[in-house]
């Protein structure tokens, strides 16, 4: 696999966000002196209908104290259902999400959401003061099918009644045999931006073993230590850990590695 060795060249970066969700990051990469190469490794499939228990959960929102959106995909898909049922946001409901971009997406829908100041993860949400004393209160987590249950289990341990409002499923995009490898090879990819462990799994499953072995020479940027361990298990040796999966955090990690600097403690 070819890589860009000229320090004056714009290093090629594989952007793996779902279709329609990579343009902003691509623009940031170009402005920062990188060349984006696009190859989605996740597909987001909103449910056309809700299961009866999910419909009942939606109807019960006026009796819920806390509503948490775990991602922008959860906001896009979940708010479509909420807006259909509630012309105005249900009263007495505290809203939460992860990250400033997600909070802005909810703001555009007329909702103010609390969000972690720095750690834009489930752990950051769990550290919010408003989610500490939730014993006996109802919490609804808006999310996709599957995924981590850490947030739910932690809130249940605090005595909350927690339900999942599942509004989409994640899938593996369809590529013809050899197509993904051809995209990567033609682009001379030097860095791979991985937004989630599921995206990493999809990439490995889509490539021939020999192509995966070749890719392990690339630098892979991952959103946290959990996915870093997964990347290491898959054979990657050059792993750059970002603070989270946001565009800004991934770009900052990329720039830090290109400069050959290390993050300050706590960053």
Helices and strands as residue ranges (DSSP letters): E 12-15, H 23-31, E 35-38, E 43-46, H 52-59, G 61-63, E 66-69, H 72-85, E 94-97, H 100-107, E 113-114, H 122-126, G 129-131, E 138-144, H 150-157, E 161-171, H 179-187, E 189-194, H 197-206, H 209-215, E 219-222, H 225-233, E 238-241, H 247-259
